Amino acid sequence: MTRSPAVPGGTLVLDSEGLAKAVLRDRTVTGWLALARADDLRVITSAATLVEVVHPRINRPALEWTLSRLVVEPVTEPTARHAAALLADAGLHGHKYAIDALLSATALAAPGPATILSSDPEDLTVLCGGRATVIKI
């Protein structure tokens, strides 16, 4: 009997703070990334998250290196529609929670289980409706 190829056992998702801390080589986030690699987890973020993270003082080479180590998922029409549905289900408005909703939709579309590293776990927990684990960093 041949062994099937290894497949990732889930997905680690970085919100803007998770990505920013990864760029800064924060110990906690670096530890999570090492665990993800050891467990063969996908590490992703939403393309919308880049809008929050990129600013004039960010270390661009460190950002580009960090991005090269993860998957930046595109914002597609189905993702946007899913995000809008998550907002409606949670009773939240897109004006304030649009990027969180896009990240949540991205996480929920990824191979599960999904774990999100976030500075704002309350909103993401509401948006994900318990279908993802949200860890405060």
C-alpha positions as CSV (number, residue, x, y, z in Angstrom):
1,M,0.0,0.0,0.0
2,T,1.4,3.4,-0.9
3,R,1.2,6.3,1.4
4,S,-0.8,9.3,0.3
5,P,1.1,12.6,0.0
6,A,0.9,14.8,3.0
7,V,-1.7,17.5,3.0
8,P,-1.9,20.5,5.2
9,G,-3.8,19.9,8.4
10,G,-5.3,23.3,8.5
11,T,-4.6,27.0,8.0
12,L,-3.0,29.7,10.1
13,V,-4.3,33.1,9.1
14,L,-2.7,36.4,9.9
15,D,-4.7,39.6,10.3
16,S,-3.0,43.0,10.0
17,E,-1.4,42.9,13.4
18,G,-0.3,39.3,12.9
19,L,1.4,40.2,9.7
20,A,2.9,43.4,11.1
21,K,4.3,41.4,14.1
22,A,5.7,38.8,11.7
23,V,7.5,41.5,9.8
24,L,8.9,42.8,13.1
25,R,9.9,39.2,14.1
26,D,7.8,39.3,17.2
27,R,8.6,36.2,19.3
28,T,5.0,35.1,19.8
29,V,4.1,35.3,16.1
30,T,7.4,33.8,15.1
31,G,6.7,30.9,17.4
32,W,3.2,30.4,15.8
33,L,4.8,30.5,12.3
34,A,7.4,27.9,13.4
35,L,4.6,25.6,14.7
36,A,2.7,26.1,11.5
37,R,5.7,25.0,9.4
38,A,6.3,22.0,11.7
39,D,2.7,20.9,11.4
40,D,2.5,21.5,7.6
41,L,-0.2,24.2,8.0
42,R,-0.8,26.7,5.3
43,V,-0.1,30.3,6.4
44,I,-2.2,32.9,4.7
45,T,-3.5,36.4,4.8
46,S,-6.0,38.3,2.7
47,A,-4.8,40.8,0.0
48,A,-7.0,43.3,1.8
49,T,-4.8,43.0,4.9
50,L,-1.9,44.5,3.0
51,V,-3.9,47.8,2.8
52,E,-3.7,48.0,6.6
53,V,-0.1,46.9,7.0
54,V,1.7,48.9,4.3
55,H,2.7,52.4,5.5
56,P,5.7,54.7,4.7
57,R,7.8,53.5,7.7
58,I,7.4,49.7,7.3
59,N,10.6,47.8,6.6
60,R,9.8,46.9,2.9
61,P,12.5,44.2,2.6
62,A,11.3,42.5,5.8
63,L,7.6,42.8,4.6
64,E,8.5,41.3,1.2
65,W,10.5,38.4,2.9
66,T,7.6,37.7,5.2
67,L,5.1,37.8,2.3
68,S,7.3,35.3,0.4
69,R,6.8,32.9,3.3
70,L,3.0,32.8,3.2
71,V,0.1,32.9,0.7
72,V,-1.7,36.2,0.0
73,E,-5.2,35.2,-0.9
74,P,-6.8,37.4,-3.5
75,V,-10.1,39.3,-2.8
76,T,-12.4,37.8,-5.4
77,E,-16.1,38.5,-6.0
78,P,-17.1,35.3,-4.2
79,T,-14.9,36.2,-1.2
80,A,-16.5,39.7,-1.2
81,R,-20.0,38.3,-1.3
82,H,-19.2,35.9,1.5
83,A,-17.8,38.7,3.5
84,A,-20.9,40.7,3.0
85,A,-23.0,37.8,4.2
86,L,-20.8,37.4,7.3
87,L,-21.4,41.1,8.0
88,A,-25.2,40.7,7.6
89,D,-25.3,37.6,9.8
90,A,-23.3,39.4,12.5
91,G,-25.3,42.6,12.2
92,L,-22.2,44.7,11.5
93,H,-21.6,47.4,8.9
94,G,-19.0,47.1,6.2
95,H,-17.8,50.7,6.6
96,K,-16.1,49.8,9.9
97,Y,-15.6,46.0,9.5
98,A,-14.9,45.4,5.8
99,I,-11.3,44.2,6.1
100,D,-12.1,42.0,9.1
101,A,-15.0,40.5,7.1
102,L,-12.8,39.9,4.1
103,L,-10.2,38.2,6.3
104,S,-12.9,36.1,8.0
105,A,-14.3,35.0,4.6
106,T,-10.8,34.1,3.5
107,A,-10.1,32.1,6.6
108,L,-13.4,30.2,6.3
109,A,-12.7,29.4,2.7
110,A,-9.3,27.9,3.6
111,P,-8.7,24.3,4.4
112,G,-9.7,23.8,8.0
113,P,-9.4,24.0,10.8
114,A,-8.5,27.7,10.5
115,T,-6.7,29.5,13.3
116,I,-6.6,33.3,13.1
117,L,-3.9,35.4,14.9
118,S,-5.5,38.7,15.6
119,S,-5.3,41.8,17.8
120,D,-9.1,42.1,17.5
121,P,-10.4,38.6,18.4
122,E,-13.9,39.7,19.4
123,D,-14.9,41.0,16.0
124,L,-13.4,38.1,14.1
125,T,-15.0,35.6,16.4
126,V,-18.4,37.2,15.8
127,L,-17.8,37.3,12.0
128,C,-16.6,33.7,11.9
129,G,-19.5,32.5,14.0
130,G,-17.3,29.9,15.9
131,R,-16.1,28.2,12.6
132,A,-12.5,29.4,13.2
133,T,-10.3,29.6,16.3
134,V,-9.3,33.2,16.9
135,I,-6.2,33.8,19.1
136,K,-5.4,37.2,20.6
137,I,-1.8,38.3,19.9
